[in-house]
Amino acid sequence: MSFTTRLVEVRTKILKENDVAARRLRQRFAEQGRTVISLVSSPGAGKTRLLEETVRRLATRYRVAVVVGDLATDNDAERLAGTGVLVKQITTGTVCHLEAEMVSKAIDSWSEIALDFLFLENVGNLVCPAGYDLGENLRIVAFSVTEGEDKPLKYPTIFNTADAVVLTKMDLCEATEFDEPEARRSIRQVRPGMRVMKVSAKTGEGMADWTAWLEKSREFDKPSSLDVGKSQGT
């Protein structure tokens, strides 16, 4: 029992320290005028492909950069660098999520660079990232049609702390016999009123609406000192 108590105490301390670092990051982003989007998903949900197409479209009108988190390899960072935007890799090793301090250190050299959008691609995991605020304006869950309609019910915390869901790989919807109404019901059970958008980065379906929503979010929720202390998922 004492061992269990000790684990709880350590975890509480780590999360508290992360929250402090996240508040500093949020202040920093607000002062720099950056809209920060955190993208989370299961492995293989297509978030890197989604991000590739997203930044290509946004980069024609905005200054965009990406921070990529992975347990090992810089494969995703290399792919995203091909879009021409600034990219930084964070290799987490055995850590299954990004933390605010990791992000802070990774972007130190970008302090003087003007950016409109900063995307944070988290490690492929729907459990660990749920508890770690990264100072972002928006947290987005990429949910693939290949994963099963009950995914939100299995991982409620990450969906409950997100601002929107992007249904990815819609070009495979028919082949996988994905039940979209059932998936939406699962999402509503966890987070009533959650915005859900459908995309296919391969065919371009829904990409214009998705990027337009991001632009609108920046316009109506421009970073400012008022964002400091904003709680996750609000």
Number of C-alpha atoms within 10 A of each C-alpha: 5 7 8 8 9 11 11 12 11 11 11 12 12 13 15 13 14 21 22 15 20 24 21 19 21 28 19 19 25 21 12 17 18 23 26 25 20 22 25 28 25 19 12 13 21 20 26 20 18 21 19 20 19 18 23 16 15 17 16 9 9 13 17 22 24 25 20 25 27 23 17 12 14 15 12 18 21 14 14 24 16 12 17 13 15 17 21 20 20 22 17 17 12 9 12 18 24 24 25 23 17 17 22 17 10 15 16 9 9 12 11 8 10 13 19 22 22 22 21 23 26 24 25 22 15 23 17 15 21 20 16 18 25 29 33 26 26 22 27 22 25 26 27 27 24 18 13 16 21 14 17 24 16 14 14 18 18 23 28 20 21 22 19 20 22 22 24 27 24 23 16 14 17 10 10 13 11 18 13 16 10 13 20 19 16 19 24 18 15 19 19 12 11 17 15 18 16 20 22 22 21 14 11 13 16 18 20 13 13 17 16 13 13 17 17 12 14 19 11 8 12 17 23 17 14 11 18 18 15 13 14 19 17 10
